[in-house]
Amino acid sequence: MEPYYWDSKIEYLKKSVSLYYNDDYIKFLVDTVWKINDPVHIIDFGCGFGHMGLRLLPLLPAGSKYTGIDEGVKLIDHAQNLFKDLPYDTEFILEDFNNVMFEKKYDIAVCHGVLLHMTDPTLLLKKMIDSVKSKGKVIAFEPHWIGNNASFHFEGIEQSSVIPLGQLQELFERDEKRTGKDGNIGLKLPLYLNRLGLHEVQCRVSDKVNIYDPKVDSEKASTIYEAMQFSDPGDRESYINALLDRGMLIEEAERQYEAEKNLSLTFTSSLAATYAAGMKITFGTVE
């Protein structure tokens, strides 16, 4: 049995999620938009290390419960350790969520950064809908990759030299046709939920803008830099060949390699930057 990929990415996941949301905005959604006034039981599909539980439970009415499902052994172990001394009612299920059959209904089903990795995301959406009580909610936190890539600013660097948006947009679109996995699913989910019969479907955008300025607050800045840091693309020939396999022309693949190499070298801890992930938060009510 092959190792579960995300079990080796726990530290990456913990750093990256810090870039996505302001807690006061999530509280605004809980209190004002979703109007969650009574305790609820949440089921989290592909929960990872329990990030959504850690974020939501402090904002929900006292007595709320959280159940997370993931097939990563290390992820579930990490989640259980994170929650063991916290005053919340939690349960973690080590299982592929595609195989889980639910005997009970939950008040809210959520997923975070899961649907973009699925070749048929509507299958999971249907499972989430089936797991929720009437008048309950389905909530999906998913990215729109090309929008994310457009939302960087690096002080003193022309964005087009490090993030060539046009060819990235075409690459993402070809990947979706080739693999079925869609990194731009965030802006499609409102249509999907509408067509699956949910009511009062809405989509909100996370308001967090990350400011990395080493000249102002070095301690805070170092944490943001670690989360934003770009890795070296590695061996040139292998990287370009992989892009060619994904449908890029040789000129585009060479430019993409040079851009990512340039970004890995120029975005150092001394360079100021801003980044708005603009995560899409799509939700609807089950009738």
N, C-alpha and C positions, 0 to 999 in steps of 0.2 A: 504494500500500500504506500503510495507516494505521500510525503509530508504535506500537510495542509499549508498552502502558501502563506496565508495571513498569520499563522502561528509564529512566523519568523519576522513579522513586521509590527510587533507590538509597540516598540519605541517610536517607530515612524508614525503609527496611527495616533499615539498620544500627543506627539508634537504637532502633527498636521491639524488635528481637530481644534487646537487652540487658536487657529487662524480664522475660524468660520463664524463664530457667533458672539454677540454681547449678551450676557445673562439678562440684562434689563429688557432687551428686545424679546427674548423668549418668555420672560415674565409677562410682558405686554400681550403676547399671543395667548398665554395660558389664561390670563385674567380678563382681557378685553375682547379678544377675537374668538377664542374657543370657549370662553365663559365656563371654565371648569371650577365650579363652586363646591362640589361635593367630592369625597374620596373616589378615586378611579383605580381600576386595575389595567395596567398597560402591558401589552405583549410586544416585544421588540424582535423583529426578524433579522437575523444576522447581527446579533448584538455586539460582537467583538468582545472588548474588555468591559462592556457595560457603560460606554460613554453617555448614551442617551439617558440611562438611569441616573448617572451621576449629575447630569445637567438638569433633568426634569424633576426628580423627586424633591429637592429642596424648595421647588417653586409650587408644587402641587399641594392641595389640602391634606392636612394630617390624616393618616390612615390609608393613604394611597399605596398601591402595591405595584411591583415591577417584576415581570418575567422576561428573561432573555433567552433566546435560542441561538446557538451557533455550533458548528461542527469542529471548531478549533479547540483541541484539548488544552493547549497552553493559554489560549484566550479565555476560556471558561475558568481555568484555574486562577488566572490573573484577576478576573472579575470577582470571583469569590473572595480572594484575598483583599481586594480593594473595599469590598462591602462588609466584610465580617465584623468590623468594629463600628459600623455606621448604624444609626437608629432607624433603618428602613426595612420594610417587609419585602424581601427579594427572593427570587427563585431563578436558578439557571439550569437550562436543559442542554445537555451535550448531544446534539442531533443535527442532521441535515434538515433544515426547515421544510424542504420539499417533501419529506417523508412523514412529518408529524401530523397526526390526526388529533383534533381537539374535541374533548368531551364537554368543555365548558365554553362560554362566550365571554369575551373581554369587552371593556368599555372603549378602549383605544388600541389600535394596531399601528405601530410605527416601523419604519426602516430608515437607515441612514447610510447613504453611499453604497447601496446594495444593488439596486435595479440596473445601474449602468453596467454591471458585470454580467447580466443575465442575457441569454440569447432570446428569451421570450419573457420579458418582464410582466406581461399581462397575466401569466400563470401565477406569479407571486402576488400580484395585486388582487386577483380573484381569491387566493388563499387568505390574504389579509382581510378582505371583505367578509368572507365566510366565517372568520374567527371573531367577528365583532357583533355585539348586540344591536338590535334595532335602535336607531337614534345615536349609536356610537360613531366614532370617527376613525378614518384611515388617514394617516399623515406620513408623507414621504419627503425626506430631506435628500435632495439629489442635485448634482452639479449641471452646469451648462458649460462644457469645457472651453468652447471658443470664447464665450463671455468671460470666463475666468482668465484666460490667457490675455485678453484685451485689457485686463484690469491691473496691470503692473506699471509702475513708474520707477525707473532707476536713475538716480541723479547723475547727470552728465553723460548718459548713454542714450542713443536713439533706439527706441523700442524695436523698430524694424530690423535692427542689426542683430538682435538677440532673440526676438520672438516674431518670425515672419508669419503673420496671421493668415494671409491668403492661402498659402500652401498647407498650413496646419488645418484650416477649415476643410479643405479638400481631402486631406488625409483622414480626418475624423469621419467625414461622410463616407469615404471608401471603406474604412474599417467597419462601419455599421452595416454596410451592404455585404461585406465579406464575412464577418463573424456574427452579426446579429447583435453585438454588444454596442451600446450607444452612450458615449460620454456626453452627448448633448440632450439626454433624456429629460433634464430638469424642466425645459420649456415645453415639452410634449406631454408631460404628465397631466396637466389640466384637461386636455382632450381625452386622454386615456380614461381618467376617472369619470368624466362626463359620460363616455360611451359605455362604461361598465355599470352605469346606473346610479352612481352616487349623486346626492343632492347637495346644493349649496357649495359647489366646488369653487375653491379659491386658490390662488398662488401668491405667496408673499416672498420677498427677497431679504435675506439677511443684511443687516445694515453695518456690519463690522468692517472697518478699514484699519488695516495694520500699518502702523507707522514705525519704521525702523530708522532711527537717527542716533548713531553712536556718539554724536557730539553732545547730546542732551542727557540721556539716561542710559549709561553703559550697562548697568545690571539688567534692566528691563529689556534693553536692546539686544543683549546677547541671547536671551530666550527666544525672541522673535526671529533673530537671524538663524538660529539653529532650525527653527520650523520652516523658514523660507528657503534655506540653502539649496542650491542646485548642484547635483552631482555631475561628475565628468562623464561624457557619453561613452568613454572607453575606446576600444580598438576601432579605428576609423573604417577599415574595410568591412568589418563585421557589422558595424552600425549602419553603414550605407547600404549594404546588401539586405539588411532587415527592412529598411525603408523601401528599397526597390521591390521587395516581396509584397509590401503593402500598397504598391501601385504608384509610388513616386517616380518621376523621371530622374535620370542621373543628375541633371543640373540641380533639381530641387533637393535631392537627397544630399548632395555635397553642400548645398547652402544650409540645409537644416543641421547637418553635422557641425559646420563651422559656427553657426549661430549658437548651438548648445554648448560647444566647446568654449566659445567666447564668453557666454554667460557664466559658465562654471569658473572661469578664470577672473572675470571682471567683477562679479558680485562677491566681493570680499567683505570682511567684517568692518572695513573702514568706509564702505560706500552706503549712503543713505538711500532708502527706497520706501515705497508704499505699495500696498496690495489689498484689493477688495475682492474676496472670493465670490461674493454675490450668490451664495447658495440659495437654491429655490426650495421653498417650503410649500408643498402642495397638499391640500386636504379636502375631504368631503365627508358628508354624513350618510350613514347606511340607513336605508328605509326598508 
